[in-house]
């Protein structure tokens, strides 16, 4: 089983930021860690440089392949 991803700002709440847009990069190529399930009140753009990302939305599961976004 993969370990959950840990980073200094794990509890950082992007919904509390007043800026219209922010960017956060997560690189798990060496640790193969996973970001725990979470949600936001604001819209998101998820882009996978490599590997794949799964996004759970109401009644669906979206897969984001490499070099694509959702």
N, C-alpha and C positions, 0 to 999 in steps of 0.2 A: 504494500500500500504506500502511495506517495505521501510525503509529509506536507502539511499545510505551509503555504508561503508565509514567511515572516519578514517584515521590514519595519524600519523605525516608525513609519507613519501608518501602521496597520489600522489604527482607530481614527485616522483622519477622515472627517466628514466632508466630502466634496459638496454636499448640499448646503453647507454653511458658508461657502465662499461666495462673495458678492460678484465676482468677475463673471462676465458672460460666457467665458470658456476657459478651461484649464487643460493641461496635458499631463498625463502620468505615464511613465514608461515602466514596464515590468519585464525583466529578463530572467527567464528560468531555464536557459539552455544548459547550464551546468548542474543545477540542483534538481531539475525536473519537478519542482514543487508546484503545488496547485493553489490558486487563489480560492479562499473559502467562499461559499455561496453568500451573496450579498445583494443589495438593491439600492437604487437611488431614486429620488423624487424627480430629478432633472433628466433630460435626455442624455444619451451616451453614444459615442462612436467607438466601436471595438474593432481594432485592426490587428491581424495576426501576421507578423513578419515571417514566421516559420511555425511548423507544427500545426496545431489547430486549437481553436477556442470554442467552447460550447456556451451558449447563452440560453438560459431557461426563461421563457416568457409565458404568460397565461395560456395554458393548454397546448404549448408547443415547446420544442427544443431546437434551437438553431445552431448549426455547425458553421464556424467561420474557417475556411481553408486558408492555407498560406497565401500571402499577398492579397488578401481580400478583407473587406470590412463590412460591418453591419451596424 
